[in-house]
Amino acid sequence: MDNKQKIKEFNRDNAPLYLVDHENGEFSLCLSLSFLPKAYDDFGQSAFNRYAGQIGDPIEERGLYTHGCGYEWESVFKKAFESDANLSKISFDCEAGGFFCYADNLSLLADLGSRFRTICMDEDGFGDLVCKALEEGAIREAEKEKLRNTLRGFLWNARNLRQKSERRTGISG
């Protein structure tokens, strides 16, 4: 079966997740939250709403859900596969309106994507996973914020900014 057939089969069997061949040796696994088909309008959203209720956040503000953005989906995906060595072979480029990850191995993305959809379809289990992943993420963020407010954190942040600049420009200093 060639890549086009594999992708077509995956997309048929795993909606609303879908695969894309970028025709440069790279593939992506996607969940475009802003453009979900009607049948999947609130795919997985009840789990994120459960988390919102658990921490005392409103479920919606001005007609928009307070949780369930692409960044949070990334946290949940990473939590789901945290013990899978293949997770290190994937890069992420999520946005508020979607979950997107990339790899040069179509079979790897198809396998993880199919397994992730199965996880998402178990409403209770997915709810538990979302709550755990987002709770852990909130703790990490609080720890980072606390560190940023120390001299060590200031120096760490300055070093990271310098390294990012060096990677972007190719000039090291």
C-alpha positions in Angstrom: 0.0 0.0 0.0 1.5 3.4 -1.0 1.5 6.5 1.2 -1.6 8.0 -0.4 -3.6 4.9 0.3 -2.3 4.7 3.9 -3.3 8.3 4.5 -6.7 7.9 2.9 -7.4 4.8 5.0 -6.2 6.4 8.2 -8.3 9.6 7.5 -11.4 7.4 6.9 -10.9 5.3 10.0 -9.7 7.9 12.5 -11.7 11.1 11.9 -11.5 13.8 13.0 -7.8 13.2 13.2 -6.1 13.2 9.8 -2.7 12.7 8.2 -1.1 14.9 5.6 1.9 14.2 3.3 3.9 17.4 2.9 5.7 15.7 -0.1 9.1 16.7 1.4 9.6 13.5 3.4 7.6 14.9 6.3 4.1 14.0 7.4 1.8 15.5 10.0 -1.0 14.3 12.3 -3.6 16.9 12.7 -6.8 17.8 14.6 -8.1 21.1 13.3 -10.3 22.2 16.2 -11.6 25.3 14.3 -12.9 23.2 11.4 -14.2 20.0 12.8 -16.9 18.2 10.7 -20.4 18.5 12.2 -20.3 14.9 13.4 -17.2 15.7 15.5 -18.2 19.3 16.5 -17.2 18.8 20.2 -14.7 16.0 19.8 -13.1 15.4 23.2 -14.5 18.6 24.6 -16.3 17.1 27.5 -13.0 16.0 29.0 -11.7 19.6 28.8 -14.9 20.9 30.3 -14.5 18.4 33.1 -11.1 19.8 33.8 -12.4 23.4 33.8 -15.1 22.4 36.3 -12.5 20.6 38.5 -10.3 23.6 38.8 -13.2 26.1 39.2 -12.9 27.7 35.7 -16.1 28.5 33.7 -16.6 26.1 30.9 -17.3 28.9 28.5 -16.6 32.6 28.3 -18.2 34.8 25.6 -19.4 31.6 23.8 -15.9 30.0 23.6 -14.7 27.1 25.6 -12.0 28.0 28.2 -10.1 24.8 27.7 -9.4 22.4 24.8 -7.0 24.5 22.7 -4.3 22.9 20.6 -1.6 23.5 23.2 -3.7 21.5 25.7 -4.3 18.7 23.2 -0.5 18.6 22.8 0.0 18.2 26.6 -2.6 15.4 26.6 -1.0 13.6 23.6 2.4 13.8 25.3 1.0 12.5 28.5 -0.7 9.6 26.7 2.6 8.5 25.1 5.1 9.7 27.8 6.6 6.2 28.1 6.8 5.6 24.4 10.3 6.1 23.1 8.9 7.1 19.7 7.5 10.3 21.1 11.0 11.8 20.8 10.8 11.3 17.0 7.9 13.8 16.7 7.9 17.6 16.7 4.9 19.7 17.6 3.6 22.9 16.2 0.2 23.3 17.9 -1.9 26.5 17.8 -4.9 27.7 19.7 -7.2 26.3 17.0 -5.5 23.0 16.3 -3.2 20.1 17.3 -0.4 19.4 14.8 2.6 17.1 15.1 5.2 16.1 12.5 7.5 13.3 11.8 9.4 11.8 8.8 7.8 8.4 9.5 4.2 8.0 8.3 3.7 4.6 10.0 4.7 6.1 13.3 2.3 8.9 13.1 -0.5 6.6 11.8 0.1 4.2 14.8 0.2 6.9 17.4 -2.8 8.8 15.8 -4.9 5.6 15.7 -4.0 4.8 19.3 -4.7 8.4 20.4 -8.1 8.4 18.8 -9.0 5.1 20.6 -8.0 6.9 23.9 -10.1 9.9 23.0 -13.2 7.7 22.3 -13.1 6.4 25.9 -14.9 9.4 27.5 -14.1 8.5 31.1 -10.5 7.4 30.5 -9.9 10.4 28.3 -11.3 12.7 30.9 -8.9 11.3 33.5 -6.0 11.7 31.1 -6.9 15.3 30.3 -7.2 16.2 34.0 -3.9 14.6 34.8 -2.0 16.1 31.9 -3.3 19.6 32.4 -2.8 19.5 36.2 0.8 18.4 35.7 1.2 21.1 33.1 -0.2 23.8 35.5 2.3 22.7 38.2 5.2 22.8 35.7 4.2 26.3 34.6 3.9 27.5 38.2 7.4 26.1 39.0 8.8 27.9 35.9 7.2 31.1 36.9 8.6 30.8 40.4 12.0 30.1 38.9 11.8 33.1 36.5 11.4 35.4 39.6 14.8 34.3 40.9 18.3 35.4 39.8 19.0 31.9 38.6 15.8 32.0 36.6 16.7 35.3 35.1 20.1 34.0 34.0 18.5 30.7 32.7 16.0 32.7 30.7 18.7 35.0 29.3 20.8 32.0 28.2 17.8 30.4 26.5 17.0 33.6 24.6 20.6 33.9 23.5 20.6 30.2 22.3 17.3 30.8 20.4 18.8 33.8 18.7 21.9 31.9 17.8 19.9 29.1 16.3 17.9 31.6 14.3 20.8 33.6 13.0 23.5 30.9 12.9 25.8 33.3 14.8 27.1 32.1 18.1 28.6 34.5 20.7 
